[in-house]
Amino acid sequence: MMGLATEELAAKTGPGLGSLLNVTFGNAPEMIIALFALNAGLYEVVKASIVGAVLGNVLLIMGLGMLLGGWKRNEQSFNQTAVSATVLMLFLAVAVLVLPGVFEMINGQGLPMVEDNLLKFDSDVEKISVIASVILLGTYVAGLIFSLRTHRDIFNPAGTEHASGLGWSAGKALLALALAGVAVGVMAHLLVGSLEEVAVSFGLSEFFVGIIIVAIVGNAAESWVSVLYATRDKMDMSVHIAIGSATQLALVVAPVLVLASYVLGPFPMALVFNGYEMVGLVIAVLAAYFVVQEGKSNWFEGLQLLALYATLAVVFFFA
């Protein structure tokens, strides 16, 4: 349903806006689940799920799309200018997310361990986290103005997408996307609950569950849509969804959760990630930067992204 609705919207509004609406409704369930975890004081689980979702989008989803979409094709192409602008936003977001942790590592009590769910930081890093969150949100708003108004022709070129043939109006497609997002949220909540119980019974750590399992389940709908477009040789939509979702998570979901922690959580949540998370974020954004530079992709590049994700997952398993 999300795939069909996104295709109809993209045909009427362009791939940029269509993919934006897709990732917005796709990320809504993760935001809701994270708010419940935030209220329970599970801060490290919340941050692990955010990092896991970013890694999953950039490495797993984009890697699968490039692998499956390029398997029977020599190469696939996408709008390099638009994607590069989005990757630059993602790089900025990751830099801002990592810097409070660097401050804490040098001037504070050090980086948290993976099991520190109730670790409280000093007021300086909390102030830095709030200011950084406002900067991230401001940057995202500026990015929307850039992609939807001042440079709309780059992100939404005319004649690049075709409808699925259902003949839906923009309003009907948007309603279908919203309803599908709600359904995905309900299913994700149920799946996450059952997966956490199974993971505990198998002796998996809470950190691994948050950064790998919960992230994969939360991104299941977006993963399907992104890979579906890649197999149809519509890499603009596929890459926009994968990179756009990661960017929205870093620029919107993470800062909103920091600000919401002042109301919902037992104490403010600081943007301080553990060492594994920080290194994973940096590696992922660098990989994304190098892969999209030429505006072309092939199955081998997708395989390399998947290999990198698998290696990170193995490290997180033993962390």
C-alpha positions in Angstrom: 0.0 0.0 0.0 2.8 2.4 0.9 4.5 1.6 -2.4 1.4 2.1 -4.5 0.5 5.4 -2.7 4.1 6.7 -3.0 4.1 5.9 -6.8 0.9 7.8 -7.3 2.1 10.8 -5.3 5.4 10.8 -7.1 3.7 10.8 -10.5 1.8 14.0 -9.5 4.4 15.8 -7.3 7.7 14.4 -8.4 10.1 11.9 -6.8 11.5 14.3 -4.3 8.1 15.1 -2.6 6.8 11.6 -3.1 9.8 10.1 -1.3 9.6 12.7 1.4 6.1 11.8 2.2 7.0 8.1 2.2 9.8 8.5 4.7 7.8 10.8 6.9 4.9 8.3 7.3 7.4 5.5 7.4 9.4 7.1 10.3 6.3 8.0 12.3 6.0 4.6 13.9 9.6 4.7 15.0 9.0 8.1 16.5 6.0 6.8 18.4 7.8 3.7 19.7 10.8 5.8 20.7 8.5 8.2 22.7 7.1 5.3 24.7 10.7 4.0 25.4 11.7 7.6 26.3 8.9 7.8 28.8 10.2 4.5 30.4 13.7 6.0 30.7 15.3 3.6 28.2 17.5 6.2 26.8 20.3 4.0 25.5 17.7 1.8 23.8 16.2 4.9 22.2 19.6 6.1 20.9 20.6 2.6 19.7 17.3 2.3 17.7 18.0 5.7 16.1 21.5 4.8 15.1 20.4 1.4 14.0 17.7 2.9 11.8 20.3 5.3 10.2 22.7 2.4 9.6 19.9 0.2 8.3 18.7 2.8 5.7 22.2 3.8 4.5 23.8 0.4 4.4 21.1 -2.3 4.5 18.3 -0.8 2.5 20.4 1.1 -0.1 22.7 -1.9 -0.4 19.8 -4.3 -1.0 18.3 -1.9 -3.6 21.6 -1.6 -5.5 22.2 -5.4 -5.3 18.8 -6.5 -6.5 18.2 -3.6 -8.8 21.5 -3.9 -10.5 21.8 -7.7 -10.6 20.5 -8.0 -14.2 21.6 -4.6 -15.3 25.0 -3.2 -16.1 24.4 -0.1 -13.9 21.6 2.1 -12.7 21.6 5.9 -12.5 20.0 8.5 -10.3 20.0 12.3 -9.9 23.5 12.8 -8.4 23.0 16.5 -7.6 19.9 15.9 -5.5 21.2 12.9 -3.7 24.5 14.6 -3.0 22.7 17.5 -1.4 20.8 15.0 0.9 24.0 13.1 1.8 25.6 16.4 2.7 22.7 17.1 5.1 23.2 13.6 6.5 26.9 14.3 7.0 26.1 17.5 8.9 23.6 15.7 11.0 26.0 12.9 11.9 28.7 15.5 12.8 26.3 17.3 15.1 25.2 14.1 16.7 28.8 13.0 17.3 30.2 16.2 18.6 28.4 16.2 22.0 29.9 12.7 22.6 33.3 14.0 21.8 32.8 16.8 24.3 31.7 14.4 27.0 34.7 12.1 26.2 37.2 14.9 26.6 35.6 17.1 29.3 33.0 14.9 31.0 32.8 11.5 32.5 33.5 9.6 29.2 31.4 7.8 26.7 28.6 5.5 28.1 28.8 1.8 27.9 26.3 -0.2 25.9 24.4 -1.3 29.0 24.1 2.2 30.7 20.3 2.8 30.3 20.1 5.4 33.1 23.4 7.2 32.8 22.9 10.9 33.5 25.2 13.6 32.1 26.2 17.0 33.4 24.4 20.2 32.6 26.9 21.4 30.0 26.5 18.5 27.6 22.7 18.7 28.1 22.8 22.3 27.1 24.9 21.4 24.1 22.4 18.7 23.1 19.5 21.1 23.2 21.3 23.7 21.1 22.5 21.0 18.7 18.9 19.8 18.4 17.6 23.2 17.5 20.4 23.5 14.9 19.4 20.1 13.4 15.7 21.0 13.2 16.6 24.4 11.6 18.8 22.7 9.1 16.0 20.3 8.2 13.5 23.1 7.6 16.1 24.9 5.4 16.5 21.6 3.5 12.8 21.4 2.9 12.8 25.0 1.5 15.8 24.1 -0.7 14.3 20.9 -2.1 10.6 21.9 -2.4 10.8 25.6 -3.3 14.1 27.3 -4.4 15.5 24.1 -6.2 12.3 22.2 -6.8 13.3 21.4 -10.4 16.4 19.4 -9.2 14.5 17.3 -6.7 11.2 17.0 -8.7 12.1 17.0 -12.4 9.1 16.8 -14.7 8.3 13.6 -16.5 10.6 11.3 -14.4 7.9 9.2 -12.8 4.8 7.4 -13.9 1.7 6.4 -11.8 1.0 2.8 -11.0 -2.2 2.9 -13.1 -4.7 3.1 -10.2 -5.7 6.6 -11.2 -5.8 7.9 -7.6 -6.0 11.6 -6.8 -3.2 13.1 -4.7 -5.6 13.3 -1.8 -6.6 9.7 -2.0 -2.9 8.6 -2.4 -2.0 10.7 0.7 -4.8 9.2 2.7 -3.7 5.7 1.7 -0.1 6.5 2.7 -1.3 7.8 6.1 -3.5 4.7 6.8 -0.6 2.4 5.7 1.7 4.3 8.1 -0.7 3.7 11.0 -1.0 0.0 10.1 2.8 -0.3 9.9 3.1 1.4 13.3 0.7 -1.0 14.9 2.4 -4.0 13.4 5.9 -2.7 14.2 4.9 -2.2 17.9 3.6 -5.8 18.1 6.6 -7.2 16.3 9.1 -5.3 18.4 7.5 -6.5 21.6 7.6 -10.2 20.5 11.1 -9.9 19.0 12.5 -8.4 22.3 11.1 -11.4 24.2 12.6 -13.9 21.7 15.9 -12.0 21.7 16.2 -12.1 25.5 15.4 -15.9 25.4 18.3 -16.3 23.0 20.6 -14.3 25.2 20.9 -11.3 22.9 21.9 -8.0 24.5 19.5 -5.1 24.8 22.0 -3.0 22.8 22.0 -5.5 19.9 18.2 -5.8 19.9 17.8 -2.0 19.7 20.5 -1.2 17.1 19.8 -4.2 14.8 16.5 -6.0 15.4 14.2 -3.1 16.4 15.8 -1.0 13.6 15.2 -3.6 10.9 11.6 -4.2 12.0 10.8 -0.4 12.3 12.2 0.1 8.7 10.5 -2.9 7.2 7.9 -0.9 5.2 10.4 1.6 3.9 12.8 -1.2 3.0 10.2 -2.9 0.9 9.3 0.3 -1.0 12.9 1.3 -1.6 14.0 -2.1 -2.9 10.8 -2.3 -5.0 11.7 0.9 -6.8 15.3 -0.3 -7.3 14.1 -3.6 -9.0 11.9 -1.4 -11.3 15.0 0.6 -12.2 13.7 3.7 -10.5 16.8 4.5 -8.5 15.9 8.1 -7.9 13.0 7.1 -5.7 14.9 4.2 -4.2 18.0 6.2 -3.1 15.8 9.2 -2.1 13.8 7.0 0.3 16.9 5.3 1.8 19.1 8.4 2.2 16.1 10.6 3.0 14.8 8.4 5.7 18.3 8.3 7.4 18.5 12.1 7.1 15.1 12.7 8.6 15.9 10.4 11.5 19.1 12.3 12.3 17.8 15.8 11.6 14.2 15.4 13.1 13.6 12.3 15.1 16.8 12.5 17.3 16.5 16.2 18.2 12.7 15.9 18.8 13.4 13.1 21.2 16.0 15.1 23.0 13.6 18.0 23.5 10.7 15.6 24.4 12.8 14.1 27.2 12.4 17.3 29.2 8.7 16.5 29.4 8.5 12.7 29.2 11.6 11.3 30.6 12.9 11.0 34.2 15.6 13.4 33.2 16.9 15.1 30.0 18.4 12.9 27.4 21.8 14.0 26.0 23.0 13.4 22.5 25.9 11.3 23.7 26.3 8.0 21.9 28.6 5.2 22.9 31.8 4.5 20.9 30.3 1.7 18.7 27.4 4.0 17.7 29.6 7.0 16.9 32.0 4.9 14.7 29.1 3.2 13.0 27.5 6.5 12.1 30.7 8.0 10.7 31.5 4.9 8.7 28.0 4.7 7.2 27.9 8.4 6.1 31.3 8.1 4.5 30.2 4.9 2.6 27.1 6.7 1.4 29.1 9.7 0.3 31.5 7.6 -1.9 28.7 5.4 -3.3 26.5 8.3 -4.6 29.3 10.5 -6.0 29.0 9.3 -9.6 25.2 9.2 -9.8 25.4 5.6 -10.8 25.3 2.3 -9.0 25.8 -1.5 -9.6 25.2 -4.7 -7.8 28.7 -4.9 -6.5 28.5 -1.6 -4.7 25.3 -2.8 -3.1 27.1 -6.0 -2.0 29.9 -4.0 -0.4 27.3 -1.9 1.6 25.7 -5.1 2.8 29.1 -6.5 3.8 29.8 -3.4 5.8 26.5 -3.6 7.6 27.0 -7.4 8.3 30.4 -6.6 9.8 29.0 -3.8 12.0 26.2 -6.2 13.1 28.8 -8.8 14.2 30.7 -6.2 16.2 27.5 -5.0 17.9 26.6 -8.7 18.7 29.8 -9.1 20.7 29.7 -5.5 22.2 
